[in-house]
């Protein structure tokens, strides 16, 4: 579906305001540098310039989303490994508690302490999952 004139007008107004903000905050302090001469010209930016900027911004958002997805997947793997380790330690503790004699009772105390530490770390590392981080808006810049 091709964009309508109104869509182009709205997009152009948004991009012009964004460009002006970038110019005032970023490029204006460096008037003598290459960036100032490169961005400021006698002619206003063309529609192609705006679409190129949109493409760059979409690529940046896509890269950010990919990074967030990779981080979330790594956190899921780490949590699964921690949960598996906790289960394994709980099974060992149950086995040692059945034996409950000699050096096994010392191992039992050590393993219970390690299990408590792991459960505390696991509970502390659990973020609030009510809002996925990939959908949380952030302000760049």
N, CA, C and O atoms as CSV, one atom per row, in Angstrom:
chain,resi,resn,atom,element,x,y,z
A,1,UNK,N,N,0.848,-1.170,0.000
A,1,UNK,CA,C,0.000,0.000,0.000
A,1,UNK,C,C,0.895,1.236,0.000
A,1,UNK,O,O,1.745,1.399,0.876
A,2,UNK,N,N,0.699,2.091,-0.977
A,2,UNK,CA,C,1.511,3.300,-1.107
A,2,UNK,C,C,1.075,4.339,-0.086
A,2,UNK,O,O,-0.113,4.470,0.207
A,3,UNK,N,N,2.047,5.083,0.459
A,3,UNK,CA,C,1.684,6.118,1.427
A,3,UNK,C,C,0.915,7.251,0.759
A,3,UNK,O,O,1.202,7.610,-0.383
A,4,UNK,N,N,-0.037,7.801,1.450
A,4,UNK,CA,C,-0.830,8.907,0.929
A,4,UNK,C,C,-0.082,10.217,1.153
A,4,UNK,O,O,0.937,10.253,1.842
A,5,UNK,N,N,-0.595,11.277,0.572
A,5,UNK,CA,C,0.012,12.603,0.746
A,5,UNK,C,C,-0.015,13.022,2.213
A,5,UNK,O,O,0.932,13.630,2.711
A,6,UNK,N,N,-1.107,12.692,2.900
A,6,UNK,CA,C,-1.215,13.055,4.316
A,6,UNK,C,C,-0.176,12.290,5.142
A,6,UNK,O,O,0.437,12.855,6.049
A,7,UNK,N,N,0.022,10.997,4.825
A,7,UNK,CA,C,1.044,10.214,5.524
A,7,UNK,C,C,2.423,10.826,5.309
A,7,UNK,O,O,3.205,10.962,6.250
A,8,UNK,N,N,2.715,11.196,4.062
A,8,UNK,CA,C,4.011,11.804,3.761
A,8,UNK,C,C,4.163,13.145,4.460
A,8,UNK,O,O,5.245,13.480,4.942
A,9,UNK,N,N,3.085,13.910,4.515
A,9,UNK,CA,C,3.133,15.209,5.179
A,9,UNK,C,C,3.392,15.047,6.670
A,9,UNK,O,O,4.208,15.770,7.242
A,10,UNK,N,N,2.703,14.104,7.299
A,10,UNK,CA,C,2.895,13.855,8.731
A,10,UNK,C,C,4.303,13.352,9.005
A,10,UNK,O,O,4.962,13.804,9.941
A,11,UNK,N,N,4.762,12.406,8.179
A,11,UNK,CA,C,6.119,11.876,8.350
A,11,UNK,C,C,7.150,12.970,8.127
A,11,UNK,O,O,8.144,13.044,8.849
A,12,UNK,N,N,6.922,13.808,7.144
A,12,UNK,CA,C,7.860,14.894,6.867
A,12,UNK,C,C,7.919,15.874,8.025
A,12,UNK,O,O,9.004,16.311,8.409
A,13,UNK,N,N,6.780,16.224,8.583
A,13,UNK,CA,C,6.758,17.156,9.716
A,13,UNK,C,C,7.491,16.567,10.911
A,13,UNK,O,O,8.246,17.269,11.584
A,14,UNK,N,N,7.275,15.286,11.179
A,14,UNK,CA,C,7.956,14.631,12.296
A,14,UNK,C,C,9.464,14.589,12.065
A,14,UNK,O,O,10.249,14.875,12.970
A,15,UNK,N,N,9.858,14.230,10.853
A,15,UNK,CA,C,11.290,14.142,10.564
A,15,UNK,C,C,11.957,15.511,10.585
A,15,UNK,O,O,13.095,15.638,11.037
A,16,UNK,N,N,11.264,16.528,10.105
A,16,UNK,CA,C,11.839,17.875,10.142
A,16,UNK,C,C,12.037,18.310,11.583
A,16,UNK,O,O,13.079,18.872,11.920
A,17,UNK,N,N,11.049,18.058,12.445
A,17,UNK,CA,C,11.209,18.445,13.852
A,17,UNK,C,C,12.334,17.647,14.497
A,17,UNK,O,O,13.103,18.195,15.287
A,18,UNK,N,N,12.441,16.362,14.174
A,18,UNK,CA,C,13.532,15.543,14.708
A,18,UNK,C,C,14.875,16.055,14.211
A,18,UNK,O,O,15.839,16.132,14.972
A,19,UNK,N,N,14.934,16.405,12.929
A,19,UNK,CA,C,16.177,16.925,12.361
A,19,UNK,C,C,16.572,18.221,13.053
A,19,UNK,O,O,17.746,18.423,13.365
A,20,UNK,N,N,15.612,19.096,13.296
A,20,UNK,CA,C,15.918,20.362,13.965
A,20,UNK,C,C,16.420,20.132,15.385
A,20,UNK,O,O,17.350,20.803,15.834
A,21,UNK,N,N,15.810,19.191,16.089
A,21,UNK,CA,C,16.282,18.876,17.442
A,21,UNK,C,C,17.711,18.354,17.385
A,21,UNK,O,O,18.559,18.764,18.179
A,22,UNK,N,N,17.983,17.437,16.432
A,22,UNK,CA,C,19.348,16.922,16.267
A,22,UNK,C,C,20.312,18.062,15.963
A,22,UNK,O,O,21.416,18.110,16.505
A,23,UNK,N,N,19.895,18.972,15.100
A,23,UNK,CA,C,20.766,20.075,14.708
A,23,UNK,C,C,21.092,20.959,15.902
A,23,UNK,O,O,22.254,21.297,16.130
A,24,UNK,N,N,20.078,21.331,16.656
A,24,UNK,CA,C,20.289,22.247,17.784
A,24,UNK,C,C,21.109,21.590,18.878
A,24,UNK,O,O,22.013,22.216,19.431
A,25,UNK,N,N,20.807,20.335,19.201
A,25,UNK,CA,C,21.473,19.686,20.324
A,25,UNK,C,C,22.831,19.087,19.981
A,25,UNK,O,O,23.721,19.041,20.830
A,26,UNK,N,N,22.993,18.631,18.756
A,26,UNK,CA,C,24.204,17.886,18.418
A,26,UNK,C,C,25.131,18.661,17.491
A,26,UNK,O,O,26.318,18.804,17.781
A,27,UNK,N,N,24.604,19.158,16.388
A,27,UNK,CA,C,25.476,19.716,15.362
A,27,UNK,C,C,25.815,21.185,15.570
A,27,UNK,O,O,26.910,21.612,15.204
A,28,UNK,N,N,24.924,21.958,16.137
A,28,UNK,CA,C,25.169,23.386,16.288
A,28,UNK,C,C,26.414,23.695,17.113
A,28,UNK,O,O,27.160,24.604,16.747
A,29,UNK,N,N,26.672,22.981,18.210
A,29,UNK,CA,C,27.893,23.291,18.960
A,29,UNK,C,C,29.177,23.050,18.169
A,29,UNK,O,O,30.226,23.581,18.534
A,30,UNK,N,N,29.120,22.267,17.099
A,30,UNK,CA,C,30.307,21.949,16.312
A,30,UNK,C,C,30.235,22.610,14.940
A,30,UNK,O,O,30.412,21.942,13.921
A,31,UNK,N,N,29.982,23.885,14.907
A,31,UNK,CA,C,29.759,24.586,13.643
A,31,UNK,C,C,30.921,24.456,12.677
A,31,UNK,O,O,30.702,24.358,11.470
A,32,UNK,N,N,32.125,24.454,13.163
A,32,UNK,CA,C,33.266,24.408,12.261
A,32,UNK,C,C,33.641,23.014,11.822
A,32,UNK,O,O,34.526,22.856,10.981
A,33,UNK,N,N,32.997,21.998,12.362
A,33,UNK,CA,C,33.401,20.629,12.052
A,33,UNK,C,C,32.747,20.147,10.763
A,33,UNK,O,O,31.884,20.812,10.188
A,34,UNK,N,N,33.182,18.982,10.336
A,34,UNK,CA,C,32.669,18.378,9.118
A,34,UNK,C,C,31.163,18.133,9.214
A,34,UNK,O,O,30.441,18.319,8.235
A,35,UNK,N,N,30.689,17.715,10.390
A,35,UNK,CA,C,29.273,17.395,10.553
A,35,UNK,C,C,28.369,18.571,10.233
A,35,UNK,O,O,27.325,18.396,9.605
A,36,UNK,N,N,28.754,19.760,10.655
A,36,UNK,CA,C,27.934,20.939,10.412
A,36,UNK,C,C,27.854,21.225,8.918
A,36,UNK,O,O,26.771,21.464,8.386
A,37,UNK,N,N,28.990,21.199,8.248
A,37,UNK,CA,C,28.988,21.479,6.804
A,37,UNK,C,C,28.269,20.383,6.025
A,37,UNK,O,O,27.658,20.640,4.988
A,38,UNK,N,N,28.351,19.166,6.537
A,38,UNK,CA,C,27.723,18.053,5.842
A,38,UNK,C,C,26.197,18.121,5.933
A,38,UNK,O,O,25.514,17.907,4.932
A,39,UNK,N,N,25.655,18.416,7.116
A,39,UNK,CA,C,24.216,18.385,7.310
A,39,UNK,C,C,23.519,19.676,6.900
A,39,UNK,O,O,22.361,19.643,6.484
A,40,UNK,N,N,24.194,20.795,7.008
A,40,UNK,CA,C,23.557,22.065,6.703
A,40,UNK,C,C,23.940,22.466,5.284
A,40,UNK,O,O,25.119,22.641,4.974
A,41,UNK,N,N,22.947,22.608,4.439
A,41,UNK,CA,C,23.198,23.020,3.063
A,41,UNK,C,C,22.178,24.085,2.687
A,41,UNK,O,O,21.290,24.423,3.470
A,42,UNK,N,N,22.322,24.599,1.488
A,42,UNK,CA,C,21.421,25.645,1.010
A,42,UNK,C,C,20.017,25.103,0.741
A,42,UNK,O,O,19.033,25.832,0.871
A,43,UNK,N,N,19.925,23.831,0.366
A,43,UNK,CA,C,18.627,23.258,0.023
A,43,UNK,C,C,18.093,22.437,1.192
A,43,UNK,O,O,18.861,21.796,1.909
A,44,UNK,N,N,16.779,22.458,1.382
A,44,UNK,CA,C,16.202,21.637,2.456
A,44,UNK,C,C,16.344,20.152,2.112
A,44,UNK,O,O,16.501,19.798,0.943
A,45,UNK,N,N,16.292,19.296,3.111
A,45,UNK,CA,C,16.403,17.856,2.852
A,45,UNK,C,C,15.267,17.378,1.955
A,45,UNK,O,O,14.132,17.844,2.059
A,46,UNK,N,N,15.592,16.450,1.083
A,46,UNK,CA,C,14.577,15.918,0.172
A,46,UNK,C,C,13.811,14.784,0.850
A,46,UNK,O,O,14.171,14.316,1.930
A,47,UNK,N,N,12.755,14.365,0.184
A,47,UNK,CA,C,11.967,13.245,0.696
A,47,UNK,C,C,12.816,11.988,0.768
A,47,UNK,O,O,12.660,11.184,1.687
A,48,UNK,N,N,13.711,11.813,-0.192
A,48,UNK,CA,C,14.602,10.646,-0.180
A,48,UNK,C,C,15.489,10.661,1.062
A,48,UNK,O,O,15.773,9.611,1.639
A,49,UNK,N,N,15.933,11.870,1.480
A,49,UNK,CA,C,16.732,11.971,2.705
A,49,UNK,C,C,15.924,11.513,3.917
A,49,UNK,O,O,16.441,10.822,4.794
A,50,UNK,N,N,14.660,11.904,3.956
A,50,UNK,CA,C,13.815,11.499,5.074
A,50,UNK,C,C,13.607,9.987,5.097
A,50,UNK,O,O,13.667,9.362,6.156
A,51,UNK,N,N,13.361,9.399,3.915
A,51,UNK,CA,C,13.172,7.952,3.868
A,51,UNK,C,C,14.464,7.218,4.210
A,51,UNK,O,O,14.427,6.146,4.814
A,52,UNK,N,N,15.599,7.785,3.829
A,52,UNK,CA,C,16.882,7.182,4.206
A,52,UNK,C,C,17.054,7.225,5.719
A,52,UNK,O,O,17.532,6.266,6.326
A,53,UNK,N,N,16.663,8.336,6.319
A,53,UNK,CA,C,16.759,8.454,7.782
A,53,UNK,C,C,15.811,7.473,8.469
A,53,UNK,O,O,16.164,6.870,9.483
A,54,UNK,N,N,14.610,7.316,7.918
A,54,UNK,CA,C,13.666,6.343,8.468
A,54,UNK,C,C,14.267,4.942,8.403
A,54,UNK,O,O,14.173,4.177,9.363
A,55,UNK,N,N,14.882,4.606,7.271
A,55,UNK,CA,C,15.500,3.286,7.124
A,55,UNK,C,C,16.612,3.082,8.150
A,55,UNK,O,O,16.738,2.002,8.726
A,56,UNK,N,N,17.419,4.119,8.377
A,56,UNK,CA,C,18.485,4.020,9.379
A,56,UNK,C,C,17.910,3.826,10.781
A,56,UNK,O,O,18.412,3.012,11.556
A,57,UNK,N,N,16.865,4.570,11.099
A,57,UNK,CA,C,16.247,4.441,12.418
A,57,UNK,C,C,15.596,3.068,12.596
A,57,UNK,O,O,15.674,2.477,13.673
A,58,UNK,N,N,14.955,2.563,11.541
A,58,UNK,CA,C,14.361,1.228,11.624
A,58,UNK,C,C,15.434,0.170,11.820
A,58,UNK,O,O,15.234,-0.785,12.571
A,59,UNK,N,N,16.583,0.331,11.146
A,59,UNK,CA,C,17.687,-0.614,11.324
A,59,UNK,C,C,18.223,-0.559,12.751
A,59,UNK,O,O,18.555,-1.592,13.331
A,60,UNK,N,N,18.307,0.645,13.317
A,60,UNK,CA,C,18.788,0.782,14.696
A,60,UNK,C,C,17.816,0.123,15.674
A,60,UNK,O,O,18.240,-0.555,16.611
A,61,UNK,N,N,16.527,0.319,15.459
A,61,UNK,CA,C,15.521,-0.306,16.332
A,61,UNK,C,C,15.573,-1.825,16.194
A,61,UNK,O,O,15.473,-2.544,17.189
A,62,UNK,N,N,15.729,-2.311,14.976
A,62,UNK,CA,C,15.815,-3.754,14.748
A,62,UNK,C,C,17.041,-4.342,15.438
A,62,UNK,O,O,16.961,-5.411,16.043
A,63,UNK,N,N,18.172,-3.650,15.348
A,63,UNK,CA,C,19.390,-4.121,16.019
A,63,UNK,C,C,19.198,-4.137,17.530
A,63,UNK,O,O,19.641,-5.069,18.202
A,64,UNK,N,N,18.544,-3.116,18.066
A,64,UNK,CA,C,18.280,-3.064,19.504
A,64,UNK,C,C,17.365,-4.205,19.926
A,64,UNK,O,O,17.599,-4.843,20.953
A,65,UNK,N,N,16.325,-4.464,19.139
A,65,UNK,CA,C,15.407,-5.551,19.467
A,65,UNK,C,C,16.113,-6.907,19.427
A,65,UNK,O,O,15.842,-7.777,20.254
A,66,UNK,N,N,17.016,-7.081,18.463
A,66,UNK,CA,C,17.785,-8.324,18.380
A,66,UNK,C,C,18.664,-8.497,19.604
A,66,UNK,O,O,18.746,-9.591,20.162
A,67,UNK,N,N,19.321,-7.425,20.025
A,67,UNK,CA,C,20.171,-7.478,21.212
A,67,UNK,C,C,19.350,-7.820,22.449
A,67,UNK,O,O,19.780,-8.627,23.273
A,68,UNK,N,N,18.189,-7.220,22.585
A,68,UNK,CA,C,17.321,-7.496,23.732
A,68,UNK,C,C,16.855,-8.949,23.707
A,68,UNK,O,O,16.829,-9.607,24.747
A,69,UNK,N,N,16.489,-9.453,22.534
A,69,UNK,CA,C,16.036,-10.843,22.429
A,69,UNK,C,C,17.155,-11.810,22.798
A,69,UNK,O,O,16.916,-12.803,23.486
A,70,UNK,N,N,18.384,-11.526,22.341
A,70,UNK,CA,C,19.523,-12.378,22.689
A,70,UNK,C,C,19.779,-12.354,24.196
A,70,UNK,O,O,20.048,-13.394,24.797
A,71,UNK,N,N,19.696,-11.180,24.801
A,71,UNK,CA,C,19.910,-11.064,26.243
A,71,UNK,C,C,18.831,-11.819,27.012
A,71,UNK,O,O,19.128,-12.511,27.986
A,72,UNK,N,N,17.581,-11.688,26.576
A,72,UNK,CA,C,16.485,-12.395,27.236
A,72,UNK,C,C,16.657,-13.908,27.129
A,72,UNK,O,O,16.398,-14.633,28.089
A,73,UNK,N,N,17.093,-14.383,25.964
A,73,UNK,CA,C,17.317,-15.820,25.780
A,73,UNK,C,C,18.449,-16.312,26.677
A,73,UNK,O,O,18.350,-17.396,27.252
A,74,UNK,N,N,19.511,-15.540,26.803
A,74,UNK,CA,C,20.615,-15.914,27.683
A,74,UNK,C,C,20.142,-15.976,29.140
A,74,UNK,O,O,20.518,-16.892,29.871
A,75,UNK,N,N,19.328,-15.019,29.560
A,75,UNK,CA,C,18.794,-15.035,30.924
A,75,UNK,C,C,17.900,-16.251,31.158
A,75,UNK,O,O,17.936,-16.851,32.232
A,76,UNK,N,N,17.098,-16.618,30.153
A,76,UNK,CA,C,16.250,-17.805,30.292
A,76,UNK,C,C,17.102,-19.061,30.470
A,76,UNK,O,O,16.798,-19.913,31.306
A,77,UNK,N,N,18.191,-19.172,29.664
A,77,UNK,CA,C,19.073,-20.334,29.790
A,77,UNK,C,C,19.721,-20.384,31.169
A,77,UNK,O,O,19.789,-21.445,31.789
A,78,UNK,N,N,20.200,-19.223,31.653
A,78,UNK,CA,C,20.843,-19.186,32.968
A,78,UNK,C,C,19.859,-19.565,34.071
A,78,UNK,O,O,20.222,-20.281,35.004
A,79,UNK,N,N,18.625,-19.095,33.975
A,79,UNK,CA,C,17.618,-19.445,34.981
A,79,UNK,C,C,17.304,-20.938,34.950
A,79,UNK,O,O,17.142,-21.566,35.996
A,80,UNK,N,N,17.218,-21.504,33.738
A,80,UNK,CA,C,16.941,-22.937,33.622
A,80,UNK,C,C,18.085,-23.754,34.224
A,80,UNK,O,O,17.844,-24.748,34.909
A,81,UNK,N,N,19.329,-23.337,33.970
A,81,UNK,CA,C,20.482,-24.031,34.550
A,81,UNK,C,C,20.467,-23.928,36.072
A,81,UNK,O,O,20.761,-24.906,36.758
A,82,UNK,N,N,20.129,-22.762,36.604
A,82,UNK,CA,C,20.080,-22.580,38.057
A,82,UNK,C,C,18.976,-23.438,38.666
A,82,UNK,O,O,19.169,-24.043,39.721
A,83,UNK,N,N,17.825,-23.493,38.012
A,83,UNK,CA,C,16.726,-24.315,38.526
A,83,UNK,C,C,17.103,-25.793,38.507
A,83,UNK,O,O,16.764,-26.531,39.432
A,84,UNK,N,N,17.804,-26.230,37.457
A,84,UNK,CA,C,18.247,-27.617,37.373
A,84,UNK,C,C,19.259,-27.928,38.474
A,84,UNK,O,O,19.196,-28.989,39.095
A,85,UNK,N,N,20.177,-27.018,38.711
A,85,UNK,CA,C,21.169,-27.216,39.776
A,85,UNK,C,C,20.481,-27.285,41.146
A,85,UNK,O,O,20.858,-28.103,41.984
A,86,UNK,N,N,19.498,-26.452,41.372
A,86,UNK,CA,C,18.757,-26.472,42.641
A,86,UNK,C,C,18.051,-27.814,42.819
A,86,UNK,O,O,18.067,-28.380,43.912
A,87,UNK,N,N,17.429,-28.329,41.754
A,87,UNK,CA,C,16.762,-29.630,41.849
A,87,UNK,C,C,17.760,-30.738,42.158
A,87,UNK,O,O,17.506,-31.599,43.000
A,88,UNK,N,N,18.895,-30.707,41.470
A,88,UNK,CA,C,19.918,-31.726,41.677
A,88,UNK,C,C,20.431,-31.695,43.120
A,88,UNK,O,O,20.601,-32.743,43.744
A,89,UNK,N,N,20.677,-30.497,43.643
A,89,UNK,CA,C,21.132,-30.380,45.030
A,89,UNK,C,C,20.059,-30.853,46.011
A,89,UNK,O,O,20.370,-31.479,47.024
A,90,UNK,N,N,18.810,-30.553,45.709
A,90,UNK,CA,C,17.731,-31.008,46.590
A,90,UNK,C,C,17.668,-32.529,46.628
A,90,UNK,O,O,17.447,-33.115,47.688
A,91,UNK,N,N,17.862,-33.175,45.477
A,91,UNK,CA,C,17.872,-34.640,45.441
A,91,UNK,C,C,19.050,-35.198,46.235
A,91,UNK,O,O,18.896,-36.181,46.959
A,92,UNK,N,N,20.223,-34.580,46.106
A,92,UNK,CA,C,21.381,-35.031,46.874
A,92,UNK,C,C,21.146,-34.846,48.372
A,92,UNK,O,O,21.506,-35.712,49.170
A,93,UNK,N,N,20.553,-33.735,48.746
A,93,UNK,CA,C,20.259,-33.489,50.165
A,93,UNK,C,C,19.297,-34.549,50.692
A,93,UNK,O,O,19.475,-35.059,51.798
A,94,UNK,N,N,18.293,-34.873,49.909
A,94,UNK,CA,C,17.358,-35.916,50.330
A,94,UNK,C,C,18.077,-37.253,50.511
A,94,UNK,O,O,17.809,-37.983,51.466
A,95,UNK,N,N,18.988,-37.569,49.593
A,95,UNK,CA,C,19.736,-38.827,49.687
A,95,UNK,C,C,20.618,-38.842,50.937
A,95,UNK,O,O,20.665,-39.843,51.653
A,96,UNK,N,N,21.324,-37.723,51.202
A,96,UNK,CA,C,22.188,-37.655,52.381
A,96,UNK,C,C,21.372,-37.656,53.674
A,96,UNK,O,O,21.800,-38.219,54.681
A,97,UNK,N,N,20.224,-37.041,53.644
A,97,UNK,CA,C,19.414,-37.027,54.869
A,97,UNK,C,C,18.917,-38.425,55.212
A,97,UNK,O,O,18.687,-38.730,56.382
A,98,UNK,N,N,18.750,-39.274,54.205
A,98,UNK,CA,C,18.357,-40.657,54.473
A,98,UNK,C,C,19.501,-41.438,55.114
A,98,UNK,O,O,19.276,-42.291,55.973
A,99,UNK,N,N,20.707,-41.146,54.699
A,99,UNK,CA,C,21.864,-41.838,55.281
A,99,UNK,C,C,22.142,-41.302,56.683
A,99,UNK,O,O,22.268,-42.078,57.630
A,100,UNK,N,N,22.236,-39.996,56.818
A,100,UNK,CA,C,22.360,-39.269,58.092
A,100,UNK,C,C,23.318,-39.900,59.101
A,100,UNK,O,O,22.956,-40.120,60.257
A,101,UNK,N,N,24.529,-40.185,58.659
A,101,UNK,CA,C,25.531,-40.639,59.622
A,101,UNK,C,C,26.921,-40.258,59.102
A,101,UNK,O,O,27.111,-40.067,57.901
A,102,UNK,N,N,27.888,-40.151,60.018
A,102,UNK,CA,C,29.282,-39.877,59.681
A,102,UNK,C,C,29.468,-38.577,58.920
A,102,UNK,O,O,28.857,-37.556,59.237
A,103,UNK,N,N,30.327,-38.634,57.906
A,103,UNK,CA,C,30.673,-37.440,57.140
A,103,UNK,C,C,29.510,-36.953,56.286
A,103,UNK,O,O,29.477,-35.785,55.898
A,104,UNK,N,N,28.574,-37.813,55.994
A,104,UNK,CA,C,27.440,-37.399,55.164
A,104,UNK,C,C,26.632,-36.297,55.830
A,104,UNK,O,O,26.093,-35.419,55.155
A,105,UNK,N,N,26.549,-36.345,57.163
A,105,UNK,CA,C,25.785,-35.302,57.838
A,105,UNK,C,C,26.481,-33.949,57.704
A,105,UNK,O,O,25.809,-32.920,57.638
A,106,UNK,N,N,27.833,-33.930,57.663
A,106,UNK,CA,C,28.551,-32.673,57.425
A,106,UNK,C,C,28.278,-32.174,56.006
A,106,UNK,O,O,28.054,-30.984,55.785
A,107,UNK,N,N,28.301,-33.101,55.057
A,107,UNK,CA,C,28.009,-32.728,53.670
A,107,UNK,C,C,26.584,-32.195,53.553
A,107,UNK,O,O,26.309,-31.275,52.783
A,108,UNK,N,N,25.700,-32.783,54.320
A,108,UNK,CA,C,24.305,-32.349,54.287
A,108,UNK,C,C,24.171,-30.882,54.688
A,108,UNK,O,O,23.461,-30.122,54.030
A,109,UNK,N,N,24.844,-30.484,55.756
A,109,UNK,CA,C,24.797,-29.087,56.191
A,109,UNK,C,C,25.375,-28.142,55.150
A,109,UNK,O,O,24.822,-27.073,54.893
A,110,UNK,N,N,26.502,-28.549,54.546
A,110,UNK,CA,C,27.124,-27.716,53.514
A,110,UNK,C,C,26.206,-27.579,52.303
A,110,UNK,O,O,26.062,-26.492,51.743
A,111,UNK,N,N,25.593,-28.678,51.910
A,111,UNK,CA,C,24.735,-28.631,50.731
A,111,UNK,C,C,23.471,-27.821,50.996
A,111,UNK,O,O,22.974,-27.142,50.097
A,112,UNK,N,N,22.951,-27.883,52.205
A,112,UNK,CA,C,21.778,-27.060,52.519
A,112,UNK,C,C,22.120,-25.580,52.453
A,112,UNK,O,O,21.325,-24.780,51.957
A,113,UNK,N,N,23.304,-25.206,52.951
A,113,UNK,CA,C,23.729,-23.804,52.854
A,113,UNK,C,C,23.883,-23.382,51.396
A,113,UNK,O,O,23.455,-22.294,51.009
A,114,UNK,N,N,24.497,-24.250,50.589
A,114,UNK,CA,C,24.671,-23.930,49.169
A,114,UNK,C,C,23.319,-23.805,48.473
A,114,UNK,O,O,23.121,-22.928,47.633
A,115,UNK,N,N,22.394,-24.690,48.831
A,115,UNK,CA,C,21.053,-24.633,48.248
A,115,UNK,C,C,20.344,-23.336,48.624
A,115,UNK,O,O,19.702,-22.714,47.777
A,116,UNK,N,N,20.452,-22.926,49.879
A,116,UNK,CA,C,19.834,-21.668,50.298
A,116,UNK,C,C,20.430,-20.487,49.540
A,116,UNK,O,O,19.703,-19.586,49.122
A,117,UNK,N,N,21.758,-20.489,49.360
A,117,UNK,CA,C,22.409,-19.415,48.603
A,117,UNK,C,C,21.907,-19.382,47.169
A,117,UNK,O,O,21.601,-18.315,46.636
A,118,UNK,N,N,21.822,-20.554,46.542
A,118,UNK,CA,C,21.349,-20.610,45.158
A,118,UNK,C,C,19.903,-20.147,45.039
A,118,UNK,O,O,19.559,-19.411,44.115
A,119,UNK,N,N,19.063,-20.574,45.965
A,119,UNK,CA,C,17.664,-20.152,45.906
A,119,UNK,C,C,17.532,-18.652,46.114
A,119,UNK,O,O,16.697,-18.010,45.477
A,120,UNK,N,N,18.349,-18.083,47.002
A,120,UNK,CA,C,18.323,-16.635,47.226
A,120,UNK,C,C,18.770,-15.894,45.974
A,120,UNK,O,O,18.138,-14.921,45.562
A,121,UNK,N,N,19.876,-16.360,45.362
A,121,UNK,CA,C,20.367,-15.727,44.134
A,121,UNK,C,C,19.352,-15.860,43.014
A,121,UNK,O,O,19.138,-14.923,42.244
A,122,UNK,N,N,18.730,-17.025,42.926
A,122,UNK,CA,C,17.748,-17.269,41.872
A,122,UNK,C,C,16.545,-16.351,42.032
A,122,UNK,O,O,16.059,-15.782,41.055
A,123,UNK,N,N,16.068,-16.209,43.258
A,123,UNK,CA,C,14.912,-15.337,43.500
A,123,UNK,C,C,15.263,-13.872,43.260
A,123,UNK,O,O,14.432,-13.109,42.767
A,124,UNK,N,N,16.482,-13.475,43.602
A,124,UNK,CA,C,16.889,-12.080,43.404
A,124,UNK,C,C,17.086,-11.756,41.936
A,124,UNK,O,O,16.910,-10.608,41.529
A,125,UNK,N,N,17.452,-12.757,41.128
A,125,UNK,CA,C,17.715,-12.492,39.711
A,125,UNK,C,C,16.457,-12.512,38.866
A,125,UNK,O,O,16.516,-12.190,37.680
A,126,UNK,N,N,15.329,-12.878,39.433
A,126,UNK,CA,C,14.084,-12.927,38.676
A,126,UNK,C,C,13.524,-11.519,38.522
A,126,UNK,O,O,13.116,-10.907,39.509
A,127,UNK,N,N,13.499,-10.989,37.279
A,127,UNK,CA,C,12.927,-9.651,37.081
A,127,UNK,C,C,11.408,-9.712,37.097
A,127,UNK,O,O,10.804,-10.784,37.064
A,128,UNK,N,N,10.815,-8.533,37.147
A,128,UNK,CA,C,9.362,-8.431,37.082
A,128,UNK,C,C,8.942,-8.764,35.658
A,128,UNK,O,O,9.263,-8.015,34.735
A,129,UNK,N,N,8.239,-9.859,35.460
A,129,UNK,CA,C,7.883,-10.322,34.125
A,129,UNK,C,C,6.511,-9.824,33.696
A,129,UNK,O,O,5.940,-10.350,32.741
A,130,UNK,N,N,5.966,-8.814,34.385
A,130,UNK,CA,C,4.644,-8.320,34.018
A,130,UNK,C,C,4.672,-7.586,32.688
A,130,UNK,O,O,3.666,-7.565,31.978
A,131,UNK,N,N,5.795,-6.987,32.336
A,131,UNK,CA,C,5.922,-6.266,31.064
A,131,UNK,C,C,7.211,-6.720,30.403
A,131,UNK,O,O,8.285,-6.463,30.946
A,132,UNK,N,N,7.153,-7.393,29.238
A,132,UNK,CA,C,8.373,-7.852,28.582
A,132,UNK,C,C,9.294,-6.680,28.273
A,132,UNK,O,O,8.839,-5.608,27.875
A,133,UNK,N,N,10.585,-6.892,28.459
A,133,UNK,CA,C,11.538,-5.804,28.270
A,133,UNK,C,C,11.622,-5.359,26.817
A,133,UNK,O,O,11.954,-4.206,26.544
A,134,UNK,N,N,11.321,-6.267,25.870
A,134,UNK,CA,C,11.408,-5.874,24.472
A,134,UNK,C,C,10.285,-4.919,24.080
A,134,UNK,O,O,10.370,-4.265,23.040
A,135,UNK,N,N,9.231,-4.826,24.898
A,135,UNK,CA,C,8.128,-3.926,24.584
A,135,UNK,C,C,8.170,-2.651,25.406
A,135,UNK,O,O,7.345,-1.757,25.217
A,136,UNK,N,N,9.132,-2.565,26.322
A,136,UNK,CA,C,9.230,-1.389,27.164
A,136,UNK,C,C,9.898,-0.267,26.380
A,136,UNK,O,O,11.026,-0.442,25.920
A,137,UNK,N,N,9.246,0.871,26.213
A,137,UNK,CA,C,9.866,1.949,25.446
A,137,UNK,C,C,11.021,2.565,26.227
A,137,UNK,O,O,10.959,2.740,27.444
A,138,UNK,N,N,12.060,2.884,25.495
A,138,UNK,CA,C,13.200,3.559,26.106
A,138,UNK,C,C,13.541,4.773,25.276
A,138,UNK,O,O,13.250,4.828,24.081
A,139,UNK,N,N,14.149,5.730,25.906
A,139,UNK,CA,C,14.549,6.938,25.191
A,139,UNK,C,C,16.039,6.845,24.933
A,139,UNK,O,O,16.833,6.712,25.864
A,140,UNK,N,N,16.410,6.914,23.685
A,140,UNK,CA,C,17.820,6.841,23.307
A,140,UNK,C,C,18.393,8.240,23.279
A,140,UNK,O,O,17.700,9.212,22.981
A,141,UNK,N,N,19.648,8.320,23.589
A,141,UNK,CA,C,20.255,9.578,23.323
A,141,UNK,C,C,20.849,10.305,24.395
A,141,UNK,O,O,21.379,11.396,24.182
